[in-house]
Amino acid sequence: MKIVIKLETILVLYLLTILWSCKSHYALVSSDRGKYSIDSQVPVDSSIVKTYWPYKEQMDAKMNQVIGHCAKELTKSYDLPETLLGNFFSDAVLAEGKKIDPSIDFAIPSTKGGMRNSLPKGDIHLSNVFELMPFENEMVVLKLKGSDVEELLNFIARSGGQPVAGLRMTIESQKPVNPLINGQPFDKNRTYLILTSDYVANGGDHVGGFKDPLERRSLGLKIRDALINYIKTTTDAGKDINAELDGRITKI
Amino acid sequence: MQNSMEESQKFDRRKFLKAAGVAAASLAFSTQSLEALAKEGDLHKLTILHTNDVHSRIEPFPMDGSRNQGLGGVARRAALIKKIREEQKNVLLLDAGDIFQGTPYFNMFNGELEMRMMTDMGYDAATMGNHDFDNGMEGFYKQLPHAKFPILVSNYDFSNTILKSSTQPYKIFKKDGLKIGVFGLGIELAGLVEKKNYGDTIYLDPIKKGNEMAAILKNDYACDLVICLSHLGYNYKESKVSDQVLAKNTRNIDLIIGGHTHTFLDQPEDVKNLDGHITTINQVGWAGINLGRIDYYFEKGSAKKIKAATQYQINNQLSG
């Protein structure tokens, strides 16, 4: 009698085993989750340092050179219409662009997302500029008809403001209000010359208005090199790098 | 925005956990006893470690007064991973893409060092982010000899490109009897990466591909856990495919390790998928500032199996 029960049990177990074997053998019963902050409390694996050291020495030799001095930290934000870093970046690139082509009306040399790191207060090392602008993007000037400029202004407003120079506007309900270009009200009936990067001009970051330019020419200078030139020129003139919020883009 | 977003996540998650009946009060056993069971062999423990958007951050951020000063660094991450591997039997180390670009290490050495470091740390797999195309497909291809781990991506059709034999859609890892299926999903490249850098790559719908991959891994290969390495981004204001959209519109994905949006989630987010099961989303910021960790406990052939597929105990702390 006892043996029969045991056999039944074995049979049931056997059948269950067959059923289980068709699918997963394991049931997920629990999970614990967390994260580690990788800070100075964490010890260092010296074999890893040994591996990257030769690269570091080579890099530092080139990138540690000081090319200027920042009066204060220049930071960015996705949420603000205007930032210190955005103003510095676009003013610097526009200034360098105008040295090549003085007829440029305004500049949007990058999107907010294209500025990859802040500039610290104090010495500006070449590495800081590479971290701010790591991409190899080149400066281009596009001649746009008024309706395309309007599309670009709409994009800037819709996206909550972008780094610009030579352009002012107020954003209301994600629309541009009273845009001023070079101090003059925007005129839909004329054409404008806009400085940007080849990346943005080619449709990068979904910036509106650049699809159908009347003219396009390359200035033959990388955005990063324009920034480096601007910082070096400012330093040679005995000045610090600085930026202010001047209300070029405000939100209501 | 970041803060209010995180607040609303916390709230949503609490609501969801209630709805799914995973209230903390109903816990059958404490984490400590689970640990003990795992050691006795009744439970199998799997530890997932993950990063995303490391962006060539080999050394910690410099001490220059900026927000992230002193954080990150591969030498520390490597030491931490080594320590965890000494303590845990079953570890998977994964990355959700954007390995390249952000420090002069990339400008000078083109990603060679990033791949070598990840190989030395013992990464098990990574997916591709948009910035991994920054030196074109040739640029990525050139660094693959330094990457002794698979590049998983299922929704880029590379057939007509140099990368045609360089990636694979998924990989199944076997750990202590457990089968873990891992697949990759990449973001739409048009409008984000210059055409010349992605050439003839064909982008395929990540929801469709994700469902297809997860079904293969869960049903055909009977994986115990299905993980998606995603570079789609955590969420967007506009209606664009994201990890949240992916989680809600798929079946069979247990965990999405995300990237692209550099989102620092306070804790992983649990979303109800098409089957009403939990799909967990996690993302740990960027630049190797954090290392994410999720420990999963599995019970062998348990009668709880069917029940456990829809609900399991979740603790937002690590037990060791």
Interface residues (C-beta under 8 A of the other chain):
Chain A: L16 T17 W20 C22 K23 S24 H25 Y26 A27 L28 V29 S30 S31 D32 R33 G34 K35 Y36 S37 I38 D39 S40 V42 P43 V44 D45 S46 S47 I48 V49 T51 Y52 Y55 K56 Q58 M59 K62 M63 E73 T75 Y78 D79 R116 N117 S118 P120 K121 G122 L126 S127 F130 E131 P134 F135 D198 Y199 N202 G203 G204 D205 H206
Chain B: M1 T31 L34 L43 H44 H55 I58 E59 P60 P62 D64 G65 S66 R67 G70 L71 G72 G73 V74 A75 R76 R77 A78 A79 L80 K82 Q101 G102 T103 P104 Y105 F106 N107 M108 F109 L113 R116 M117 D120 M121 D134 G177 L178 K179 A190 G191 L192 E194 K195 K218 A222 C223 D224 L225 D254 Q267 P268 T280 N282 V284 G288 I289 N290 L291 G292 R293 I294 D295 Y296 Y297 F298 E299 K300 G301 S302 K304 K305 A308 A309 Y312 Q313 I314 N315 N316 Q317 L318 S319
